[in-house]
Amino acid sequence: TLLALAGIEARSCERMKLLADALDDPELEKMYRGLLASEARHHSTYVDLARTCFPGEDVQDRLREIADHEARILREAPTEPRLHNR
């Protein structure tokens, strides 16, 4: 569960970066970059918490497994940027 949550935060980072990079408004860009940093901290927190429950090597192996599974799903997903989708 912790690693699934870490993945959700990582995807949010990617989306916040896409939004920030696409904006012409400096205030909005700054806001999205701040949100990106926050999401990155959340990702790290979940991974760190998982490492307190399981050996670090097991956590890394599971992260790779989840990333591989996610990559397979994303190859078939819509390509337009979204914050949340079904």
Secondary structure, DSSP 8 states (H G I E B T S, - for coil): -HHHHHHHHHHHHHHHHHHHHH---HHHHHHHHHHHHHHHHHHHHHHHHHHHHS-HHHHHHHHHHHHHHHHHHHTTS--S--SS--
